Each structure stands twice: as structure tokens, then as C-alpha cells.
Amino acid sequence: MLYIASYFPITNPTLIFCVVLLIILFAPIIMGKLRIPHIIGMVLAGMLIGKYGLNILERDSSFELFGKVGLLYIMFLAGLEMDLESVKKNSRRFLIFGLLTCLVPLVMTYFMAIWLLDYTTQASFLLGCIMASNTLIAYPIIGRYGLQRDSSVMLSVGSSMISLFLALLMLAALAASYGEDTGLTFWLLFLLKFCLFCGACIWLIPKLARYFLRRYSDAVMQFIFVLAVMFLSAAASEAVGVEGIVGSFISGLILNRYIPHVSPLMNRIEFIGNALFIPYFLIGVGMLINIGSLFTGLHMLWIVFMIAFFGTFGKAVAAYLSSLLFHLPKSAGHMMFGLTSAHAAGAIAMVMVGMRLEVSPGVYLVNDEILNGVVIMILVTCIISTMMTARAAQQIVLASNQHPTAINQGDDEKIMLCVKYPEIAPQLLELAIMLRNQKLNRGIVALNVVYDDNNAAVNRDNGLRLLEQLQQQASASEVKVQTQVRLATNIANGIKHAFREFSSSEIIMGMHVHTEVNPKFWGDFIQSLYNGLNRQILLTRFVQPLNTLRRIQVAVPSRAEFEPGFHRWLERLGRMAENLDCRIQFHGRDESLVLIREYINNLHPGVRAEYTFMAHWNELPKLAETIKEDHMFVVITARKGTISYKNALERLPNELMQHFSGKNLMIIFPDQYGNTKEERMTFTEAQHQEESSIYNTIARWINDHRSH
């Protein structure tokens, strides 16, 4: 007779990996049908296939390895997606919630274990430390709802690190009390090592990131570099006596500003973690749970109930009390409770420490009863955490949709990207992805206009290959790109007709590289383009990668606030500063700066903005002295005949060439006078328009001869 059980547990590495992948594939499908968060499905699947279930797989070294990587990944992503400016502004809130979510469950669990479970003070304190900490097991749910930068989420992530660090510190004190070196020297040395570790990370990681990301653009190399930094930080933190998750979280915080949230690199990091490492970790947690221990007697049920209830109740008290203190809505309290109530690998690690502490010969601090109680508690808290987090996320999203922002700009947004040169096209696409409105989720139009001459066929093939590469790049960020290679006898006309056909709202294109300073500074056709098109045109020149910029400096002409395109360019620059997490400094007249400040504070409150008075456009050369290599200089210019146009703008090409050569540069021609020009534009109408009239040419000739 054939016994299926004789084939289990599976030892073939290929089959082991196949079973795990099938779980990762089908658990979300099944849980979705049952309307249960798929994270619970991973944990339950781990229980089912583990040695306490059907014994299909053993929890071998692969689960320990991938599980550890998954836990590090969760903490790394949490640090990577935090809004550091909000953390700085709300540091007091982080500290208060961190202390509450640590101390309230610790005290409750400690006294419960002494009075109701009759445990020793050491065992009770260990249980209190376990319940004081938490694991962000429900954090992947946040990504699906796009709430990574919600205030309640960031408070939960920051407080989790504070509570975890305090719990590990207290656990280290408990473990040290059983050792020989428990004196003041031990603690001073520990604090010194931890401070040196933090200082080394803060000093070294940014230097490495800037050096590497500036010189290597290969997607695989950048991804491996980021992982290497994460694991190196985790290993270093373990070397100084702190859990590796602290190191991975710190490395995520430091790399935060070098990996924009909308970049392809960020997409790859999230994809690999959510597809493989984090599910592996969740399945591994499930394999530790022995559900059969619940049926050994009422005493075991009582222990599990007490540990789970008081620990979870303590987290709930801390979360809802903090939301009341901070005047946050009820849904924020649900979110804070949901994210901070789960316990997983951290609790297992602490229990394992207790199992190594010998109270008396042959008797250890943690027995099988406590171990089983903690492991079952993990299952209970994981279920509560995921369900509460999913419910809170839905409430927050619905509430935000019911209360839209007062100023709703850019609903007509459809960005057109004009590309020609393969060396700058990827950076232009990266900029377009960064400037687009993610909530509208509209695609980008990538256009390559080929001059219709004898080389048209070759140039068209080159254009098709370039646009195909851009589509692949955009797919890494899950952004749709429409492409078109267009033949034209006039490049400017080709762009303008395509602009109208696609109903685009603005154009992004790269600047040419001219060495001479003359009226042709704008190139052969850009002058005709910006004079013949009244919509926003954004010209850029990159000297280094976007994600290594530290500051954006913006020169705003007087009366710019009266132009129709004022809010459009301001919104784009606000998004850019927000996604790059860099400072932005506006230079202009007070009447313009007041409106800019109001707009940024209302719609981009997390942006670190500065406002500097600039009396006259003649101060532009002086401003050049403050532009560093890792700054982006943005000039808001104007077309002739518009309200913000001034004669000083005629000197702009000369000043840019003389004072801003070798600098990252962006020139913006804002929307002007609505859509009148493109509405009357037809294929038969002459579109070429010169910026200078014959009178300007004569005046320039007279001035040149006077100077001689």
C-alpha cells in the first residue's frame, strides 16, 4: 500500500521552492475570495505545511535565511518610505507614542504575569519586553493603498522602532543580569558602540550612495548596491549588540532621499521584497505555530488568552490615547493600533534568548508552556493586526476622497516627452515620471520627430529603438507610455501637431549643447516652438542624476503670479522637491513669494521650502555664485508680449552660458493666454514665428557698432 506521508517532509530543494511559490501564488487568490488579508493566508499556509500541520516541509535553513531577509526587508522598506521632513516636524509625537506603545503593554503584561499566571519577576519582565515590541507585519497592506506617507502610518513606523529598541535594551539588561559583566562598564561600552555605529552610518552611507549612483546607472548594479548597504548595516548593528532590523531601518532612513518613491529603483526594491522575501518570512512564522498545543488543556488556553489579551489591549490603549492627544481622526487610531499590535520574529527571538538563560541547574527562564503561549499569541496578533490595518486603510482612503483638496490643479495633465538623444532620454523620462500626478494615473506620450530627408528611414529606426527602451524603463515604474515616431519637414510643426493630436498639457524636452552665445541659443526650432505654442514647455539639462540633487533654486520673475500657468509650474516643482526629498528655494518679489508660500504650505506641506527676496532680474549673475554642483537651477521665463515678460530676459542666453555652464539647469515657459494659439493651429497655417522683429535686429546692430 502506498503511503503518501512517506514522501513528507519534502527534501528536494526544487520541490521545496516550488511549494513555497505555489503558496505565494494561491494564498492571495484564496484569501481574496474569503475577503481576508492575504498576509494571514501566508501565515496559515505556513501552519498547514509545517511540522505541526501536514508536515509537508521542514523549517530548514532556507526558511531561516529568507525569513531573516524578509524581516530586514520590511524594516528597510519602512525606513525608505518615511517622510523625513514630517518626522523632524513631529519628533515629539514620535517619542510620546513610542514610549506609550512600549511601556503600557509592558507594565500591563508584567503585572498580569505575576498576579494571574504566577510567573517569576524575571519571566514576567521577559513577557513584558516581548509585548512591548512589535513587528510591522501588516506594513505591505499600506503599500497597496498608497498610504506610506500618511501621518498615522509614519507615527506607527517610528514608534515601532523606538519601542523595539527600548525592548531590546531591556532584554539585554535582563540577559546581562545572568552573566558576569553586568556593571556600568558594560552599559557605557554598549552605548558607545551604538553611537559609533549610528555616526558611521550617517557619515558613510550618503557618501557611498552619491558616489555610486552618480557613476553607475545600470539597474541591476544599483539594486545590488542598495541591498549590500542594507545587509552591511544590519550586520554592523548585530556586531554592536543590537538586532539587525535596527540597522536595516537606519540604512533605509539614510537612503530615503537617494531613492525617489516614484523611481524604477524603488519599484524594483518593493517588487522583489513583496514577491519573494516578505512572503517567505510570513510562511516561516506560520511554521513555528503549534495550534495543537491549544488543545492540551484549559490551562494552555488561559495562558494564551492572557498573553494575547493584555499585550493587545496595551497596544490599543497606547494607540487610541495617542490619537486623542494628537487630535487625530478615529481612523488614524485604528491604523496606529493595527500596525503596532502584531508580534512575529522579534517575539520569537526574545523567547529564544529566554530559553538560553539558566535560572538554576537544568531549569531555564522560558519553558515549553511560555514558548507555546507566545507562538500562538503571534498568530492571534497577526490576524488582529492585518484585519485592523486593512479596515483602517480603507477608511482613510474613503475619507480623503470625500474631502478633496481646495485647489485642484492639473486635471488636464498629459505630459508629452520629446526625445532625440539616447544619452539624455532616460533622465527626461525619469523627470516626467517624477512630475506626473500619481493619483490621476495617466500615461506619458513619448515623441520622436524625424526630419523628412534622405536619412529619414535610418533615423526613424533609431527613434523606434529609443522609444522602445523608454517603454521598458517606464514599465519598471508601472507607468504607461504612448510612443510615436513622426516624419516632418519642420520639427517644430511636427511637435505642435502631435501635441494637439494627443491633447497634451505640456512638453518636457532636453536642451541642446551649443558652445556659442548667440540668438541661436535655444536651438534651431525651440524658439519657433515656444512662440507658436501657448502651453507649458520645460527645457532641461542634467549634469548629474536627479536623485543626487540636494537643492532646487528657482528664479521667479515679477508678476509671474498673474500668468495662467502659475499654478501648473509651481505644482510640478512642488512634486519634484517632494519626490526628491530635497530643499527648494524660491527667489523673487515679495508679492510672488507670498502666493508661492501659501500654495506650497497647503498642497505640499512636507516640502522644505525657503523664500528669498530678489529685487531685480539683474541679480541673476550674483545668484549663480550660490549654485553648487548638486543643485538644480530653475528659471521661470516668459514669452514676449506677456505680463511677466521683461527686457532683461533677452540677456538670459548670455547669462546662462557665462554663469551657469556645467550646472543642472531647467527653463520653464509657463502656460500663457489659455489655448488660443493651438486652437487656431492647422496644418495649412504657417507656424514659424521669430522671437526678434526687424526693429530689434537693427537696434542690436546699432548698439554693437557703438561699442566698437
Secondary structure, DSSP 4 states (H G I P E B T S, - for coil): ---GGGG-S---HHHHHHHHHHHHHHHHHHHHHTT--HHHHHHHHHHHHSTTTT--S---HHHHHHHHHHHHHHHHHHHHTS-HHHHHHTHHHHHHHHHHHHHHHHHHHHHHHHHTS---HHHHHHHHHHHH----TTHHHHHHHT-TT-HHHHHHHHHHHHHHHHHHHHHHHHHHTTSS--SHHHHHHHHHHHHHHHHHHHHHHHHHHHHHHHH---HHHHHHHHHHHHHHHHHHHHHTTS-HHHHHHHHHHHHGGGS-TTSHHHHHHHHHIIIIIHHHHHHHHHHT--GGGGGG-HHHHHHHHHHHHHHHHHHHHHHHHHHHHTT--HHHHHHHHHHHS---HHHHHHHHHHHH-EEETTEESS-HHHHHHHHHHHHHHHHHHHHHHHHHHHHHHHHHHHS--S----TT--EEEE---TTTHHHHHHHHHHHS-TTTT--EEEEEEEE-STTHHHHHHHHHHHHHHHHHHHHTTT--EEEEEEEESSHHHHHHHHHHHTT-SEEEEEPP---S-SGGGG-SSHHHHHHH--SEEEEEE-SS-GGG--EEEEE--TTGGGSTTHHHHHHHHHHHHHHHT-EEEEEE-HHHHHHHHHHHHHH-TTS-EEEEE---GGGHHHHHTT--TTEEEEEE---TTSTT--GGGGGHHHHHHHHSTTSEEEEEE---STTHHHHS--SSS-----SS-HHHHHHHHHHHHHH-
